[in-house]
Amino acid sequence: MLRLKVLVSVVPLAIVALFARSEFLGGPRPCIEIAGTSVQIAALSWEAHHHVSFTSDPSRATVRVQIADSAEAADFAVIDDIDTAEAGACESNTPPRLVAISRKPSGSDPVIYLSRDGPADYSIFVSSKTFSLLDAAALLVGARGERHRIQAASL
């Protein structure tokens, strides 16, 4: 009977811990601000407002993102040389738009082809301790909320 009481008291704590995990995991997540709206990588997939995915097959892509060699050549650049995210870097009066990188995209989600070769819909440059190339591409495409089929001529 004591084991049952312990089990009954532990199960609610485990559930609370699972949901609290999204707030306490690994510190700040990559975040950008575009046109007064902050866009952040979601800690948990089901929290996200938008989902994006990546492909290594350019024919499956709906958005192409080129990795630029310099910040000047990029549409979007992330450069930092600090160990922690700047306090308040993405603070806003409204909750951030959350973007998740999905392994199994739905038909309406953007599929990103990330490459050093052009042509591309966007170009990015990343030199960061907190952002990966995938994070930057996902945030940019997620912030734009666009999904369009790349023309066959651009492949």
C-alpha positions in Angstrom: 0.0 0.0 0.0 2.9 2.4 0.8 4.3 1.8 -2.7 0.9 2.7 -4.3 0.9 6.0 -2.3 4.5 6.8 -3.4 3.6 6.1 -7.0 0.4 8.2 -6.8 2.5 11.1 -5.4 5.3 10.8 -7.9 3.2 10.7 -11.1 1.9 14.3 -10.8 5.4 15.5 -10.1 6.8 13.7 -13.2 4.1 15.4 -15.3 4.8 18.8 -13.9 8.5 18.2 -14.5 7.9 17.3 -18.1 6.0 20.6 -18.8 8.4 22.7 -16.7 11.3 21.3 -18.7 10.5 23.5 -21.6 11.1 26.6 -19.4 14.3 25.4 -17.8 16.2 23.6 -20.6 19.6 24.9 -21.6 19.1 28.6 -21.1 18.1 31.0 -23.9 17.2 29.6 -27.2 18.1 31.3 -30.5 15.9 34.2 -31.1 15.6 37.1 -33.6 13.5 40.2 -33.9 11.9 41.1 -37.3 9.6 44.0 -37.7 8.8 44.3 -34.0 8.0 40.5 -33.7 10.4 38.2 -31.9 10.8 34.7 -33.4 12.4 32.0 -31.3 13.3 28.3 -31.7 10.8 26.3 -29.7 12.1 24.1 -26.9 9.3 21.5 -27.6 7.9 20.8 -31.0 4.2 21.0 -30.0 4.7 24.5 -28.6 5.6 25.9 -32.1 3.4 28.1 -34.2 5.4 27.3 -37.3 7.3 24.2 -38.4 10.1 24.0 -40.9 12.2 21.1 -42.1 15.4 20.6 -44.0 16.2 18.4 -47.0 19.4 17.5 -48.8 17.4 17.0 -52.1 17.0 20.4 -53.8 14.0 19.1 -55.8 12.0 18.6 -52.5 12.8 22.1 -51.3 10.2 24.9 -51.2 12.8 27.5 -50.0 16.5 27.6 -50.8 18.9 29.3 -48.3 22.4 29.9 -49.4 25.3 30.1 -46.9 27.2 33.3 -47.6 30.9 33.7 -47.2 30.6 37.1 -45.6 28.0 39.2 -43.6 28.1 41.8 -46.4 27.0 39.2 -49.0 24.1 37.9 -46.9 20.4 38.9 -46.6 20.6 37.9 -42.9 23.7 37.7 -40.7 24.2 36.5 -37.1 27.5 37.5 -35.6 28.4 37.2 -31.9 31.4 36.6 -29.9 29.9 36.2 -26.4 29.4 33.1 -24.4 25.8 33.8 -23.4 22.9 35.4 -25.2 22.6 39.2 -24.5 20.0 39.9 -21.8 16.8 41.3 -23.3 18.0 40.7 -26.9 14.5 39.4 -27.9 12.3 41.0 -25.3 8.9 42.1 -26.6 5.5 43.0 -25.2 4.0 40.1 -27.2 5.0 36.4 -26.8 7.5 35.3 -29.4 6.5 33.4 -32.5 7.9 29.9 -32.0 9.5 27.9 -34.8 10.3 24.2 -34.6 12.6 22.2 -36.9 10.5 19.1 -37.8 11.8 15.8 -39.0 8.5 14.9 -40.5 7.0 17.9 -42.2 3.4 18.3 -43.1 2.5 19.3 -46.7 2.1 22.9 -45.7 5.4 23.4 -43.9 8.4 25.0 -45.7 11.1 22.6 -46.7 14.5 24.3 -46.6 17.5 23.4 -48.8 20.6 24.8 -47.2 23.6 25.1 -49.5 26.7 27.1 -50.4 25.6 27.2 -54.0 23.1 29.6 -55.5 20.6 30.6 -56.7 18.6 31.0 -53.5 15.6 32.8 -52.0 17.7 34.0 -49.0 21.3 34.1 -48.0 22.6 33.8 -44.5 25.9 34.3 -42.7 26.4 32.8 -39.2 29.4 33.3 -36.9 28.0 32.5 -33.5 28.4 30.5 -30.4 24.6 30.3 -29.8 23.2 30.0 -33.4 23.8 27.2 -35.8 23.3 27.5 -39.6 20.1 25.4 -39.2 18.8 27.7 -36.4 19.4 30.8 -38.5 17.7 29.4 -41.6 14.8 28.1 -39.6 14.2 31.4 -37.8 14.5 33.4 -41.1 12.0 31.2 -43.0 9.8 30.8 -39.9 9.7 34.6 -39.4 8.8 35.2 -43.0 6.0 32.6 -42.8 6.5 31.9 -46.5 6.1 28.7 -48.4 6.6 28.8 -52.1 7.7 26.3 -54.6 11.0 27.0 -56.2 10.8 27.3 -59.9 12.5 24.4 -61.8 14.6 26.9 -63.7 16.3 28.0 -60.5 17.6 24.5 -59.7 
